[in-house]
Amino acid sequence: MTGRLKAIQPDWLGKTLAGIVLGLAIAFVCVGFYAWYGPGSISSADKSQFNMWLLMPLWFGILSLVFLFRSARQAWLVLGVVTALLYCSFFLLRRVV
């Protein structure tokens, strides 16, 4: 298959599980970034309610985009690396700031 792109494989179960598990982890760390480093820091009065509502659109956005990966293996790999990088940078920033 020189010069041709591989078709998107219909690995529904693998892609769905990657979106559920790793998508939720990515959504949690993104909300954590906003909670700690967004306006008003973590101690803002109305921020906790907004953080609760922010989690679901982020998670469902990732869950819907996970089906654009070519295979379930690629989805797990890419989302796993993104999750690891985000969590490492979050905890590194927590130690520095």
Secondary structure as the mmCIF struct_conf table of DSSP 4:
data_model
#
loop_
_struct_conf.conf_type_id
_struct_conf.id
_struct_conf.beg_label_comp_id
_struct_conf.beg_label_asym_id
_struct_conf.beg_label_seq_id
_struct_conf.end_label_comp_id
_struct_conf.end_label_asym_id
_struct_conf.end_label_seq_id
TURN_TY1_P TURN_TY1_P1 THR A 2 GLY A 3
HELX_LH_PP_P HELX_LH_PP_P1 LEU A 5 GLN A 9
HELX_RH_AL_P HELX_RH_AL_P1 TRP A 12 TYR A 37
BEND BEND1 GLY A 38 GLY A 38
TURN_TY1_P TURN_TY1_P2 PRO A 39 GLY A 40
TURN_TY1_P TURN_TY1_P3 ILE A 42 SER A 43
BEND BEND2 ALA A 45 ASP A 46
HELX_RH_AL_P HELX_RH_AL_P2 LYS A 47 LEU A 65
HELX_RH_3T_P HELX_RH_3T_P1 VAL A 66 LEU A 68
BEND BEND3 PHE A 69 SER A 71
HELX_RH_AL_P HELX_RH_AL_P3 ALA A 72 VAL A 96
#
